[in-house]
Amino acid sequence: MTSQIEHIAQQVEKSGYAVVPDFLDKDRLRQLCRELQPIFDAVGSRESEKFGRQTIHTHNLLAKTRAVDELLLDSLLLGLIEGILGPDFQVSGVAAMRPGPGDQRQHLHTDDGHYPIPRPHPPLIVNTLIALDPFTLKNGATEVVPGSHRFKERLEQDTETVGVEMPAGGLLLWDGALWHRGGGNSTLDSYRRSINVNFNLAWLKQRENQFVGVPPEVVVAMPEPLQALIGYKLTNFGLGSVDYQNPIETVKRRLSERAPQSESAASVGNIVTDHRNKLREEIDTL
Ligand SMILES: O=C(O)CCC(=O)C(=O)O
């Protein structure tokens, strides 16, 4: 473990969160902003009586873009997650988040309530936000309750929080047990774009079902470490196997078995098109 990873892991253990302000260099930041622009353009908000105007996140990002594949395999990112969760972790969900002008803050919550394990407990989840815009108190910087990952009790919504400001390119990591919320955006014209990568222990169910969410054709074209990161691996002596094997083998086999069928589907399509063209020619000659 490098001293940077050790230091950040210790901060997360102590306070429940940490920031790496210079995680992305300028070129990677610019490239991610450019490639994710169509995704962010499609982000909207919704009104709810209870919570007011809330930003809507774009989930299942790996089915929608290849722009974040390399980012997910970043050695510092993975080193940090390993430093906190240990070696056997996986991606639990990948999303694009962009609170916009007028979006209100989220309710205070933790991310690991899916797992009915008494608190406090060792980390089950590390959640991350990679900032594509500066996070400021005005545009919706994440708000956290430092140290609350160790609290046993539920927190009231009016509990005092700290806004985590960071520059564009910064990385925020937090233990999934930490009480936090996305802040409100009180600006008139600033968006707070970020990529959210949620990791959990590989023997837990993922927040987003990667096996169904990411189409098989996309999965087989991914580099092996990314396949493993989204769950195509065997964990704890065979957990997640199909016929004793890594499930990626089943996906590959099924795709290869499907190929002749799609060829026959294509030939049916050709017959229909030929027939239609012939009819058109006959009509033209009438
Ligand atoms: O956007 C943020 O700052 C945090 C988002 C979050 O906590 C969530 O959506 O669960």
The ligand as an ORCA input file, in Angstrom:
! r2SCAN-3c Opt
* xyz 0 1
  O     -24.754     13.831     -5.185
  C     -24.281     13.690     -4.060
  O     -23.541     14.517     -3.540
  C     -24.609     12.463     -3.248
  C     -25.592     11.586     -3.920
  C     -26.154     10.553     -3.017
  O     -25.793     10.438     -1.893
  C     -27.194      9.637     -3.497
  O     -27.794      9.863     -4.547
  O     -27.474      8.651     -2.793
*
